[in-house]
């Protein structure tokens, strides 16, 4: 990509008038997508992006400039603009930047990079999945199937003399099936993805995903209206960790904490969840969709314990927020592309497994709701109030799963729900998505075991609308 000499010159230019910190982020990215709808391929596209972002920090203020001109002249010009934008003092700083390449702590293997798989194979996979869903029942009226992949190389260098080079690939598969009966419409949805090349198809069948989505849509046509009121809710591991990600995880990102926009501000060392509930963010998990070796600031990926046995013990930091609190970055500085500055973001966030058998949790529930698939929703990040749609839910009566229900919503408060967890299963189920924050989307995974929350409002209406509301559409 770029030589050390060029990177050093750009960093020295960015520091020329007294900045505290400077960084260059270089990215080259290949993407491709296939989209099928109405029994035909509706869209095929691919793209290549290449550019660099230059960040200058002075007195906790950030200036960020990006460019597609990767010549030495273009980068030096961008660095000068960033330096002026940061309003550095008119004094020259002579700090020779001697860059040292850092080695990753673990390896990643990609055996079939996206560009090594031809379009014909991708199209065949999509069309087979479309037909598999339609073969389930004539009541399946619409099927959409999407494949997407990304392969990128990055280079990061900063004024602390750190430099990393990395390469990674991600693959994502989505199936949506719509069933119609007597004017009633129900949807089934399946998503899979990994930090992986197309060797993912050796582990995950797109046609099987399509079959499951169609079967769910058909099953929900027979669902009864959801019960309403406050009741116990069993969140199956298959639901993934959408609730922990949205209603809890964002409140543990240090920028929101420092701005006073988190319910978890100033609560380190306090009990914020039931004893036995541990929440972790871990970017080092092999193959998980939110994993990486380096964050987008050249900090190594790591496992960060956020809540341990119910006690709040940490936040998610990037370099800037860590500096404000006088701590080390947790390796959670992430950005969507070279056009964006890094901010604290989750990677793979989950509640750890407990000791209860999942079927025993259901058996011990006299009456309640079992949630197997979550939908979209919205969260007030300031106080943790949330409302989520339930895509697939079942009534529990006398410890048995009785019948499916439709139209269910879950309304509650994230911190309160963590306190109200009274059973934690020994299983663990993941979900993936693209998490949006400050106009940037990044790949994440979230997970939880089967858990029981003593009481949530089912079928209620969320009343906490306001400027802090974050609307969620899991993709």
C-alpha positions in Angstrom: 0.0 0.0 0.0 1.9 3.1 1.2 5.6 3.2 2.2 6.7 4.0 5.7 8.5 7.1 4.3 5.3 8.5 2.9 3.3 7.7 6.0 5.9 9.3 8.2 5.9 12.5 6.1 2.2 12.8 6.2 2.1 12.3 10.0 4.8 14.9 10.4 2.9 17.4 8.2 -0.3 16.7 10.3 1.7 17.5 13.5 3.5 20.5 12.0 1.9 23.1 14.2 1.6 21.4 17.5 -1.2 18.8 17.3 -1.4 16.2 20.1 -2.0 13.2 17.9 -2.2 12.4 14.3 -3.2 9.3 12.4 -3.4 8.0 8.8 -5.9 5.3 7.9 -5.6 3.8 4.4 -8.2 1.4 3.0 -8.8 -0.6 -0.2 -12.1 -2.4 -0.3 -13.8 -4.7 -2.7 -17.6 -5.4 -2.4 -20.2 -7.4 -4.3 -23.9 -8.1 -3.9 -26.5 -10.3 -5.5 -30.2 -9.6 -4.9 -33.1 -11.9 -6.0 -36.8 -10.9 -5.9 -40.0 -12.0 -7.8 -38.2 -15.2 -9.0 -35.5 -13.3 -10.8 -32.2 -11.6 -10.2 -33.0 -8.0 -9.6 -29.6 -6.6 -8.9 -26.0 -7.4 -9.2 -23.3 -4.9 -8.3 -19.7 -4.7 -7.3 -17.4 -1.9 -6.3 -13.9 -0.9 -5.4 -13.1 1.8 -2.9 -9.7 3.2 -2.1 -8.8 6.2 0.0 -7.2 7.5 3.1 -8.5 9.4 6.2 -6.2 11.7 8.2 -7.1 12.6 11.8 -5.6 15.3 13.9 -6.4 15.7 17.6 -5.7 18.9 19.6 -7.1 19.5 23.1 -9.6 16.7 22.7 -10.9 18.3 19.5 -10.8 16.2 16.3 -10.3 17.3 12.7 -10.8 14.7 10.0 -10.1 14.9 6.3 -10.4 12.1 3.7 -9.2 11.8 0.2 -9.0 9.5 -2.8 -5.7 11.0 -3.9 -3.1 8.6 -2.5 -0.1 10.3 -4.0 2.4 11.9 -1.7 1.3 15.4 -2.8 -2.4 14.6 -2.2 -1.9 13.1 1.2 0.4 16.0 2.4 -2.3 18.5 1.2 -5.0 16.6 3.2 -2.7 16.5 6.2 -2.2 20.3 6.0 -6.0 20.8 5.8 -6.6 18.6 8.9 -3.9 20.5 10.8 -5.5 23.9 10.0 -9.0 22.6 10.9 -7.7 21.4 14.3 -6.7 25.0 15.0 -3.2 24.1 16.1 -0.9 26.8 17.4 1.4 28.4 15.0 4.5 26.7 16.3 6.5 24.1 14.5 7.0 20.7 16.1 9.9 18.6 15.0 9.1 15.0 16.0 10.6 12.5 13.6 8.0 9.7 13.3 9.8 6.3 13.3 7.1 3.8 12.4 7.3 0.2 13.8 5.1 -2.5 12.3 3.1 -4.3 15.0 2.4 -8.0 14.6 -1.1 -9.4 15.3 -1.7 -11.8 18.3 -3.7 -14.3 16.2 -4.0 -15.4 12.6 -7.0 -15.4 10.3 -7.3 -17.7 7.3 -9.6 -17.0 4.3 -9.5 -19.9 1.8 -12.0 -18.5 -0.7 -11.8 -14.7 -0.9 -14.9 -13.0 -2.5 -13.2 -12.2 -5.8 -12.2 -15.8 -6.2 -15.9 -16.9 -6.5 -17.4 -16.2 -9.8 -20.8 -14.6 -10.3 -22.4 -17.8 -11.8 -21.8 -19.7 -8.5 -23.3 -16.8 -6.4 -26.3 -16.5 -8.7 -26.9 -20.3 -8.6 -26.9 -20.2 -4.8 -29.4 -17.4 -4.7 -31.8 -19.0 -7.2 -31.7 -22.4 -5.5 -32.5 -20.7 -2.2 -35.4 -18.8 -3.8 -36.9 -22.0 -5.1 -36.4 -23.9 -1.8 -38.5 -21.3 0.0 -41.2 -21.3 -2.7 -41.4 -25.1 -2.6 -42.5 -25.1 1.0 -46.1 -24.0 0.3 -48.1 -22.2 -2.3 -48.9 -19.6 0.4 -45.4 -18.3 0.1 -46.0 -15.4 -2.2 -42.8 -13.5 -2.1 -39.1 -14.4 -1.4 -36.1 -12.2 -1.4 -32.6 -13.5 -1.2 -29.5 -11.4 -0.9 -25.8 -12.3 -0.8 -23.1 -9.7 0.1 -19.3 -9.9 0.6 -16.5 -7.6 1.4 -12.7 -8.0 1.2 -10.5 -5.2 2.4 -6.9 -4.3 3.2 -6.1 -1.6 5.6 -3.0 0.3 6.8 -2.9 2.4 9.9 -0.1 4.6 11.2 0.0 7.2 13.9 2.2 9.7 15.6 3.0 7.3 18.5 5.0 5.4 16.0 2.5 2.5 15.7 1.8 0.9 12.4 -0.4 -2.0 11.4 -1.3 -3.7 8.2 -4.3 -6.0 8.0 -6.6 -7.9 5.6 -10.0 -9.4 6.2 -13.2 -10.6 4.5 -16.8 -10.8 5.5 -19.8 -12.7 4.0 -23.5 -12.1 4.7 -26.6 -14.0 3.5 -30.2 -12.9 4.0 -33.5 -14.6 3.2 -36.9 -13.1 3.7 -40.1 -15.1 2.9 -43.7 -13.7 3.0 -46.7 -15.9 3.3 -50.3 -14.8 2.6 -53.6 -16.4 3.7 -57.0 -14.8 3.6 -55.5 -11.3 3.5 -53.2 -12.1 6.4 -49.5 -11.5 5.9 -46.7 -13.1 7.9 -42.9 -12.9 7.4 -40.0 -15.3 8.0 -36.5 -14.0 8.1 -33.1 -15.7 8.3 -29.6 -14.1 8.4 -26.1 -15.6 8.5 -22.7 -14.1 8.3 -19.1 -14.5 9.4 -15.6 -13.1 9.3 -14.9 -15.5 6.5 -14.6 -16.0 2.8 -17.0 -18.1 0.8 -15.8 -21.2 2.6 -18.8 -20.2 4.8 -20.9 -22.2 2.5 -19.3 -25.3 3.8 -20.9 -24.6 7.2 -24.1 -22.8 6.3 -26.6 -23.8 3.6 -28.4 -20.9 2.0 -31.2 -23.2 0.8 -31.7 -24.5 4.4 -32.0 -20.9 5.6 -34.6 -20.2 2.9 -36.6 -23.3 4.0 -36.5 -22.2 7.6 -37.7 -18.7 6.8 -40.6 -20.0 4.7 -41.6 -22.5 7.3 -41.6 -19.8 10.0 -43.8 -17.6 7.8 -46.3 -20.4 7.2 -46.4 -21.3 10.9 -47.1 -17.8 11.9 -50.2 -17.7 9.6 -51.9 -19.9 12.2 -50.7 -17.8 15.2 -53.2 -16.3 17.6 -53.1 -12.7 18.7 -50.4 -12.1 21.3 -51.6 -11.8 24.9 -51.1 -8.4 26.6 -50.0 -7.4 30.0 -47.0 -7.8 32.2 -45.7 -11.4 32.4 -42.5 -13.5 32.5 -40.6 -13.6 29.2 -38.3 -16.4 28.2 -35.8 -15.2 25.6 -34.6 -18.3 23.7 -30.9 -18.5 22.7 -32.1 -18.6 19.0 -33.3 -15.0 19.5 -29.7 -13.9 19.7 -28.5 -10.9 21.8 -30.5 -8.1 20.2 -31.8 -6.9 23.5 -28.4 -6.9 25.2 -26.8 -5.1 22.3 -29.5 -2.4 21.9 -30.9 -1.9 25.4 -27.6 -2.4 27.3 -24.5 -2.4 25.0 -24.8 1.1 23.6 -25.1 2.5 27.1 -21.6 1.0 27.8 -19.9 2.8 24.9 -17.7 5.4 26.5 -18.6 8.4 24.3 -22.3 8.1 25.3 -21.2 7.7 29.0 -19.0 10.8 28.9 -21.7 12.9 27.2 -24.2 11.9 30.0 -26.3 10.0 27.5 -26.1 6.7 29.3 -27.9 5.2 32.2 -24.6 3.5 33.2 -22.7 6.7 33.7 -20.9 7.0 37.1 -22.0 3.4 38.1 -18.7 1.6 37.9 -18.6 -0.9 40.8 -22.3 -0.9 41.3 -24.8 -3.7 40.8 -26.5 -3.3 37.5 -27.7 -6.8 36.7 -28.7 -10.0 38.5 -25.8 -11.8 40.2 -24.6 -14.5 37.8 -25.1 -12.2 34.7 -21.9 -11.4 33.0 -21.7 -9.3 29.8 -18.6 -9.4 27.6 -17.5 -7.7 24.3 -15.0 -9.9 22.5 -13.6 -9.1 19.0 -11.2 -12.0 19.1 -13.8 -14.8 18.6 -12.8 -16.9 15.6 -15.1 -16.3 12.6 -17.7 -14.2 14.4 -19.2 -11.4 12.2 -18.0 -8.6 14.5 -14.5 -9.9 15.0 -11.2 -8.3 13.9 -7.5 -8.4 14.8 -7.0 -4.7 15.0 -9.6 -2.0 15.6 -9.6 1.0 13.2 -7.1 2.9 15.3 -4.4 0.1 15.4 -5.3 -1.1 18.9 -5.3 -4.9 19.2 -8.6 -6.7 19.4 -9.4 -7.9 22.9 -11.9 -9.4 25.3 -13.5 -6.8 27.5 -15.6 -7.7 30.6 -18.3 -5.1 31.0 -20.5 -6.6 33.7 -19.2 -9.4 35.9 -21.7 -11.3 38.1 -24.0 -8.3 38.0 -21.3 -5.6 38.8 -20.5 -2.9 36.2 -16.7 -3.1 35.7 -15.9 -1.4 32.4 -16.9 0.6 29.3 -15.9 0.3 25.7 -13.2 2.8 24.7 -11.5 4.2 21.7 -8.3 6.2 22.0 -10.0 9.6 22.4 -12.5 8.6 25.1 -9.8 6.5 26.9 -7.6 9.5 27.1 -10.3 11.5 28.7 -10.8 8.9 31.4 -7.1 8.2 31.8 -7.4 4.5 30.8 -6.2 2.3 27.9 -8.3 1.8 24.8 -10.3 -1.4 24.9 -9.7 -1.8 21.1 -13.3 -0.7 20.2 -12.4 2.3 18.0 -14.3 1.4 14.8 -15.3 3.2 11.6 -17.4 2.3 8.5 -14.7 3.3 6.0 -11.8 5.7 5.4 -14.4 8.5 5.1 -15.3 8.2 8.8 -13.5 9.0 12.0 -13.4 6.1 14.6 -15.8 6.1 17.5 -16.4 3.6 20.3 -18.4 0.6 18.9 -19.3 -2.9 20.0 -17.9 -6.0 18.3 -19.3 -9.3 19.5 -21.4 -8.6 22.6 -23.0 -11.3 24.7 -24.3 -12.5 28.0 -22.2 -15.5 29.0 -23.8 -19.0 29.5 -25.1 -20.0 32.9 -26.0 -23.4 34.4 -29.7 -23.9 33.8 -31.0 -26.4 31.2 -33.0 -24.4 28.6 -36.0 -26.8 28.7 -36.0 -26.6 32.5 -36.4 -22.8 32.3 -39.5 -23.2 30.2 -40.8 -26.0 32.4 -40.5 -23.8 35.5 -42.5 -21.0 33.9 -46.2 -21.2 34.8 -47.3 -18.6 32.3 -45.5 -16.3 29.9 -44.1 -15.7 26.5 -41.3 -17.5 24.7 -39.4 -15.4 22.2 -37.5 -17.3 19.5 -36.9 -14.5 17.0 -36.6 -10.8 17.5 -37.6 -8.1 15.1 -36.9 -4.3 15.0 -37.7 -1.7 17.6 -36.4 1.4 19.3 -34.4 2.3 22.3 -33.9 5.4 24.3 -30.2 5.4 24.9 -30.4 7.9 27.8 -32.6 5.8 30.1 -32.6 2.3 28.5 -36.3 2.2 27.7 -37.1 0.0 24.8 -39.8 -1.6 22.6 -39.0 -4.5 20.4 -41.2 -6.4 17.9 -41.3 -10.2 18.3 -41.0 -12.0 14.9 -41.6 -15.5 16.4 -43.2 -16.0 19.8 -45.1 -18.7 21.7 -47.4 -18.8 24.7 -46.1 -20.8 27.7 -48.7 -22.4 30.0 -48.0 -24.7 32.9 -44.4 -25.1 31.7 -45.3 -26.1 28.2 -45.1 -24.3 24.8 -48.7 -24.1 23.7 -49.2 -22.1 20.5 -47.6 -19.4 18.3 -48.7 -15.8 18.7 -48.4 -12.8 16.3 -48.2 -9.0 16.9 -46.3 -9.3 20.1 -44.1 -6.4 21.3 -41.8 -6.3 24.3 -41.7 -3.0 26.3 -39.4 -2.4 29.2 -36.2 -0.9 30.4 -32.7 -2.5 29.7 -31.1 -2.0 33.1 -34.3 -3.1 34.8 -34.5 -6.2 32.6 -30.9 -7.2 33.5 -31.8 -7.0 37.2 -35.0 -9.0 36.6 -33.2 -12.0 34.9 -33.8 -14.9 37.2 -32.7 -17.9 35.1 -29.7 -18.2 32.7 -29.3 -21.2 30.4 -26.2 -23.1 29.6 -26.7 -22.6 25.8 -25.6 -19.7 23.7 -27.0 -18.4 20.4 -25.7 -15.7 18.1 -27.3 -13.1 15.8 -25.6 -10.8 13.4 -26.3 -7.4 12.0 -25.0 -4.0 10.8 -25.2 -1.6 13.7 -25.8 2.0 13.0 -24.5 4.9 15.1 -23.7 8.5 14.1 -24.4 7.7 10.5 -21.9 4.8 10.4 -22.7 1.1 10.0 -20.3 -1.6 11.2 -20.5 -5.4 11.4 -21.5 -6.8 14.8 -22.7 -10.0 16.4 -24.6 -10.4 19.7 -25.5 -13.4 21.7 -27.2 -14.7 24.8 -28.1 -18.0 26.4 -31.8 -18.8 27.0 -32.8 -16.4 29.8 -35.9 -15.6 31.7 -36.9 -12.1 32.6 -39.3 -12.0 35.5 -41.6 -9.5 34.0 -41.9 -7.4 30.8 -44.9 -5.7 29.2 -46.1 -7.7 26.3 -48.2 -5.9 23.7 -47.6 -2.5 25.3 -46.9 0.8 23.7 -43.6 2.7 24.1 -44.0 6.2 25.4 -40.4 7.4 25.8 -40.1 9.0 22.4 -37.6 11.8 22.2 -34.4 13.0 20.5 -32.3 10.1 22.1 -34.5 7.4 20.5 -32.6 4.9 18.4 -34.7 3.1 15.9 -33.5 -0.4 15.1 -34.0 -2.6 12.1 -32.0 -5.7 12.3 -30.6 -6.5 8.9 
